[in-house]
Amino acid sequence: MPRIDKALRYVDVADRIRTWIRRGRYEAGAILPGQREIAREFGVSRDSVKRALRVLEEQGAISTIPSVGCRVESADEGRLRVGYLVVSLLDPFHAGLVRELDRVLAERGGALTVSEGSGPERARELGATHLIKEYYDGCGWQRDPEGAVYIGGAPRGRHGIVSDDATGMRLVYEHLRGLGHGRIGYLGMRGAAARSRLDALAAAMAADGRELAAGDTFLTGKTDEGIARAVASLAARDDRPTALVCYDDCRAASVVRHATRAGLRVPDDLSVTGFDDCVLATQLSVRLTTASFSAARIAEEAVDILRTPPGGASERRVVESELRVRESTAPAPR
């Protein structure tokens, strides 16, 4: 017999009752059905219904009237209470996005709850009625509410906001070629969710009649040790690339640090580029040349999707990329 996730059941019940209210089945002042009736309609235990109603009451959506039942306090879904889920709040890209989401929601009368992890339960318990989530391989989207918005990709049939990787990588490649770099490498992450930027760089090079060599492609895990090993192996080669394109600014920053330790000067010996243009890109001793994936624009698009009525078709919005040329790139060494 399959294991039933009771914690997930009660937050699902709370979400479904919110949907009742949002779609006008029960307006402000109306009395909700009894716990037995709700449990029977959703196919859950009364305990799950009790916990769901308790959460909704704590959030101010309903109130309990003794001997009467639960009354809807507000049917106004105009106020967005958004939960943002991210694997690590130490990631500067997501820290910047949290700041922009908070700004946009404040302007539109909404509120933001931030949680570190993958499951939506904590955000829901803190009052979030909508969800924005970092997308990555194995992000556990099956547990997320239907209207969730994913950043950096999306499961089939779900809302997603992605960067214009094709344009971003083309601009990066054209910049490096203009500086005379004939041999260009790539450092990125393993996994299907991170593949688009590698493919975009390869396509830009192919359009110019060039090829991204397998020996110049480094795919690492999430830890810094893999990047350190990749840079060490690159530094030991006489035939190394003169420029290294990185999946994002965090990896580019690690490359700059490890290249310096390995005796490579950035950008004199090795030009390095990032992607995203997060706050980290301008805080290094060698500021990063990077493709900009605007956090402000992402926040605007995400909140715009969340404000649309539920039940519509899923949307995939692309945020344009622009090149920011700084100090980490220079003409290819002779």
Residue pairs with C-beta under 8 A, 6 or more apart in sequence:
6 45
6 47
6 48
7 121
8 121
8 143
9 44
9 45
9 48
10 44
10 47
10 48
10 49
10 51
10 52
10 55
11 52
11 55
11 120
11 121
11 124
11 125
12 42
12 44
13 38
13 42
13 44
13 48
13 49
13 51
13 52
14 52
14 53
14 55
14 56
14 124
15 124
15 145
16 42
17 32
17 38
17 52
17 53
17 56
17 61
17 62
18 56
18 61
18 77
18 129
19 310
20 26
20 32
21 27
21 61
21 72
21 74
21 75
21 77
22 75
22 77
22 310
23 310
24 75
26 32
26 72
26 75
27 72
27 75
28 72
28 73
28 74
28 75
28 76
29 71
29 72
30 71
30 72
31 65
31 68
31 69
31 70
31 71
31 72
32 38
32 53
32 62
32 69
32 70
32 71
32 72
33 41
34 69
35 46
35 49
35 50
35 53
36 46
38 49
39 45
39 46
39 48
39 49
42 48
42 49
53 62
53 64
53 70
55 124
55 125
56 62
56 70
57 63
57 64
57 70
58 127
59 81
59 127
60 73
60 74
61 72
61 73
61 74
62 70
62 71
62 72
62 73
63 70
63 71
63 73
64 70
64 71
65 71
77 129
78 109
79 109
79 110
79 111
80 105
80 108
80 109
80 110
80 111
80 129
80 130
80 303
80 306
80 307
81 110
81 111
81 113
81 127
81 128
81 129
81 130
82 101
82 105
82 110
82 111
82 112
82 113
82 128
82 129
82 130
82 131
82 132
82 303
82 306
83 112
83 113
83 114
83 115
83 120
83 122
83 123
83 124
83 126
83 128
83 130
83 131
83 132
84 97
84 98
84 101
84 112
84 113
84 114
84 115
84 123
84 131
84 132
84 133
85 115
85 116
85 117
85 118
85 119
85 120
85 123
85 131
85 132
85 133
85 134
86 94
86 98
86 114
86 115
86 116
86 133
86 134
87 116
87 117
87 118
87 134
87 136
88 94
88 116
89 95
89 98
89 114
89 116
91 250
92 249
92 250
92 278
92 279
92 280
93 248
93 249
93 250
93 276
93 278
93 295
94 134
95 278
95 279
96 278
96 279
96 295
97 151
97 295
97 298
97 299
98 112
98 114
99 295
100 295
100 296
100 298
100 299
101 112
101 132
101 299
101 302
101 303
102 112
103 296
103 299
104 110
104 299
104 300
104 303
105 111
105 112
105 303
108 303
108 307
110 303
111 127
113 123
113 126
113 127
113 128
115 122
115 123
115 126
118 139
118 140
119 140
119 143
120 128
120 131
120 133
120 143
120 144
120 145
120 148
123 131
130 145
130 147
130 148
130 149
130 306
131 144
131 145
131 147
131 148
131 149
132 148
132 149
132 150
132 151
132 302
132 306
133 139
133 141
133 144
133 148
133 149
133 150
133 151
134 150
134 151
134 152
135 141
135 150
135 151
135 152
135 153
135 154
135 155
135 160
135 193
136 152
136 153
136 191
136 193
137 191
137 192
137 193
137 194
139 150
141 148
141 150
141 155
141 158
146 310
147 159
147 306
147 310
148 158
148 159
149 159
149 160
149 161
149 302
149 305
149 306
150 158
150 159
150 160
150 161
151 160
151 161
151 298
151 302
152 160
152 161
152 162
152 163
152 193
153 160
153 162
153 193
153 196
154 160
154 162
154 314
154 316
157 314
158 314
159 305
159 314
159 315
159 316
160 314
160 315
160 316
160 317
161 298
161 301
161 302
161 305
161 316
161 317
161 318
161 319
162 196
162 316
162 317
162 318
162 319
163 275
163 276
163 291
163 293
163 318
163 319
163 321
164 318
164 319
164 320
164 321
165 196
165 197
165 199
165 200
165 321
166 200
166 203
166 204
167 320
167 321
168 197
168 200
168 275
168 291
168 292
168 293
168 321
168 322
168 323
169 197
169 200
169 201
169 203
169 204
169 245
169 275
169 291
170 200
170 203
170 204
170 207
171 291
171 321
171 322
171 323
172 201
172 204
172 245
172 273
172 275
172 289
172 291
172 323
173 184
173 201
173 204
173 205
173 208
173 245
174 204
175 273
175 289
175 323
175 325
175 329
176 184
176 243
176 245
176 271
176 273
176 329
177 208
179 243
179 271
179 329
179 330
179 331
179 332
180 331
180 332
181 241
181 242
181 243
181 271
181 332
182 242
182 332
183 213
183 216
183 239
183 240
183 241
183 242
183 243
184 201
184 205
184 212
184 216
184 241
184 242
184 243
184 244
184 245
185 212
185 213
185 216
185 217
185 218
185 234
185 240
185 241
185 243
185 244
185 245
186 198
186 201
186 212
186 216
186 217
186 218
186 244
186 245
186 246
186 247
187 218
187 219
187 220
187 227
187 230
187 244
187 245
187 246
187 247
187 251
187 255
188 194
188 197
188 198
188 218
188 219
188 220
188 246
188 247
188 251
189 219
189 220
189 221
189 222
189 247
189 251
190 219
190 220
190 221
194 247
197 247
197 275
198 212
198 217
198 219
198 247
201 212
201 245
202 211
202 212
205 211
205 212
216 240
216 241
218 227
218 230
218 234
220 226
220 227
220 229
220 230
220 251
224 254
227 251
227 254
227 255
227 258
228 254
228 258
231 254
231 255
231 258
231 259
231 262
231 264
232 258
232 262
234 240
234 241
234 244
234 270
235 259
235 262
235 263
235 264
240 270
241 270
242 269
242 270
242 271
242 332
242 333
243 270
243 271
243 272
243 273
243 329
243 332
244 255
244 270
244 271
244 272
244 273
245 273
246 252
246 255
246 272
246 273
246 274
246 275
247 275
248 274
248 275
248 276
248 278
249 274
249 275
249 276
249 277
249 278
249 280
249 281
249 288
249 290
250 274
250 278
250 280
251 274
252 272
252 273
252 274
252 275
252 281
252 288
252 290
252 328
253 274
253 280
253 281
253 284
253 288
255 266
255 272
256 266
256 272
256 284
256 286
256 288
256 328
259 265
259 266
259 269
259 270
259 272
260 266
264 270
266 272
266 286
266 328
267 286
267 327
267 328
267 329
267 330
268 330
268 333
269 333
271 289
271 328
271 329
271 330
271 332
272 286
272 288
272 289
272 328
272 329
273 288
273 289
273 290
273 291
273 328
273 329
274 281
274 288
274 289
274 290
274 291
274 328
275 290
275 291
275 293
275 321
276 290
276 291
276 292
276 293
277 290
277 291
277 292
277 293
277 294
277 324
278 295
280 288
281 287
281 288
281 290
281 324
281 326
282 288
282 326
284 328
286 327
286 328
287 326
287 327
287 328
288 324
288 326
288 327
288 328
289 323
289 324
289 325
289 326
289 327
289 328
289 329
290 323
290 324
290 326
291 321
291 322
291 323
291 324
292 321
292 322
292 323
292 324
293 319
293 321
294 319
297 319
297 320
298 319
301 317
301 319
305 315
305 317
